[in-house]
């Protein structure tokens, strides 16, 4: 068994977007806070900021939705984790048939933390014999 096994947790996050849509199928959306102020980081593309200002200067282009703040809820499950025999902390996720390989030493683990033989030793029984 893997050392220090920790069950993954569900994570929920709420973000906001300010939207400018010219019709239901297209337009612009920009990250913002809940009050609609644009969120700019060091990774924000300058063209995105230019597009945002262009949208604000052209309200007549957006008949469907103009400067509307939308709450976006996201949820996901973080994978289980543990300490591999090599001493590195790894995420246990479904890389291949419910198992994953330690990126540091190559040891294979099930997502529940059981040590497995390398993939090349796994038997390919009747379930793998398909005829097309």
C-alpha positions as MATLAB code, in Angstrom:
seq = 'XXXXXXXXXXXXXXXXXXXXXXXXXXXXXXXXXXXXXXXXXXXXXXXXXXXXXXXXXXXXXXXXXXXXXXXXXXXXXXXXXXXXXXXXXXXXXXXXXXXXXXXXXXXXXXXXXXXXXXXXXXXXXXXXXXXX';
ca = [
       0.000    0.000    0.000;
       0.999    3.557   -0.617;
       2.128    5.561    2.408;
       0.109    8.479    3.829;
      -2.940    7.780    1.601;
      -5.376   10.706    1.505;
      -8.805   10.516   -0.080;
      -9.425   13.216   -2.671;
     -11.930   15.942   -1.881;
     -14.638   17.691   -3.832;
     -13.842   21.316   -4.571;
     -16.303   24.040   -5.499;
     -15.378   27.429   -6.877;
     -17.398   30.429   -7.943;
     -16.065   32.820  -10.559;
     -17.665   35.686  -12.448;
     -17.696   36.818  -16.055;
     -18.818   40.056  -17.608;
     -20.484   39.225  -20.921;
     -21.162   41.082  -24.143;
     -23.195   38.999  -26.627;
     -24.369   40.177  -30.023;
     -26.643   37.098  -30.286;
     -27.157   33.833  -28.336;
     -24.342   32.108  -30.221;
     -21.500   34.561  -29.875;
     -19.854   37.481  -28.226;
     -17.267   38.190  -25.551;
     -16.788   37.128  -21.927;
     -14.136   38.445  -19.564;
     -13.171   37.390  -16.012;
     -14.385   39.847  -13.390;
     -15.253   40.126   -9.714;
     -18.840   39.927   -8.469;
     -19.226   43.691   -8.987;
     -18.206   43.442  -12.648;
     -14.696   44.909  -12.376;
     -12.355   43.314  -14.897;
      -9.741   40.971  -13.409;
      -6.338   41.595  -14.976;
      -3.324   39.443  -14.100;
       0.234   39.394  -15.403;
      -0.872   36.620  -17.794;
      -3.786   38.574  -19.272;
      -3.362   39.031  -22.996;
      -3.268   42.763  -23.832;
      -5.596   42.071  -26.773;
      -8.249   40.858  -24.285;
      -8.077   44.193  -22.455;
      -8.379   46.027  -25.781;
     -11.416   43.877  -26.674;
     -13.028   44.656  -23.298;
     -12.637   48.410  -23.840;
     -13.934   48.067  -27.405;
     -17.040   46.291  -26.086;
     -17.702   49.080  -23.573;
     -17.369   51.714  -26.341;
     -19.771   49.881  -28.688;
     -22.959   49.040  -26.769;
     -25.042   49.223  -29.959;
     -23.267   46.081  -31.244;
     -24.568   43.944  -28.377;
     -28.335   43.672  -28.677;
     -28.507   40.361  -26.812;
     -26.394   41.030  -23.719;
     -24.333   44.082  -22.787;
     -22.034   44.340  -19.743;
     -23.897   41.612  -17.845;
     -22.203   39.897  -14.864;
     -22.777   36.131  -14.685;
     -21.935   33.858  -11.757;
     -20.169   30.654  -12.857;
     -19.995   27.704  -10.492;
     -17.364   25.032  -11.014;
     -16.898   21.778   -9.132;
     -14.473   18.905   -9.437;
     -12.941   16.148   -7.410;
      -9.270   16.348   -6.530;
      -7.564   12.937   -6.905;
      -6.444   10.745   -4.039;
      -2.812   11.266   -3.018;
      -0.059    9.357   -1.260;
       3.673    8.948   -0.814;
       5.282    6.550   -3.302;
       8.022    4.129   -2.283;
      10.503    6.571   -3.848;
       9.430    9.177   -1.261;
       7.624   11.559   -3.615;
       4.032   12.670   -3.130;
       1.886   11.633   -6.105;
      -1.684   12.079   -7.277;
      -3.550    8.812   -7.800;
      -5.720    9.281  -10.880;
      -7.111    7.148  -13.690;
      -4.253    7.346  -16.171;
      -4.784    3.829  -17.508;
      -7.401    1.243  -16.468;
      -7.856    2.744  -12.981;
      -4.142    3.087  -12.320;
      -1.335    5.594  -12.679;
       2.439    5.654  -12.830;
       4.637    7.588  -10.417;
       6.272   10.293  -12.569;
       9.437   10.085  -10.474;
      10.250    6.358  -10.330;
       7.783    4.610  -12.672;
       6.008    2.511  -10.014;
       2.367    1.795  -10.905;
      -0.415    2.376   -8.339;
      -4.170    1.822   -8.338;
      -6.249    4.899   -7.559;
      -6.946    3.340   -4.154;
      -3.214    3.185   -3.343;
      -2.364   -0.446   -4.063;
       1.047   -1.105   -5.597;
       0.790   -2.752   -9.032;
       3.126   -4.541  -11.391;
       4.231   -2.578  -14.481;
       1.606   -2.316  -17.241;
       3.561   -4.496  -19.670;
       3.095   -7.467  -17.307;
      -0.691   -7.135  -17.167;
      -2.533  -10.035  -18.771;
      -4.755   -9.347  -21.733;
      -7.496  -11.902  -21.200;
     -10.759  -12.522  -23.029;
     -11.991   -8.990  -22.407;
      -9.316   -7.752  -24.786;
     -10.001  -10.186  -27.625;
     -12.227   -8.174  -29.944;
     -13.032   -9.118  -33.489;
     -14.198   -6.408  -35.851;
];
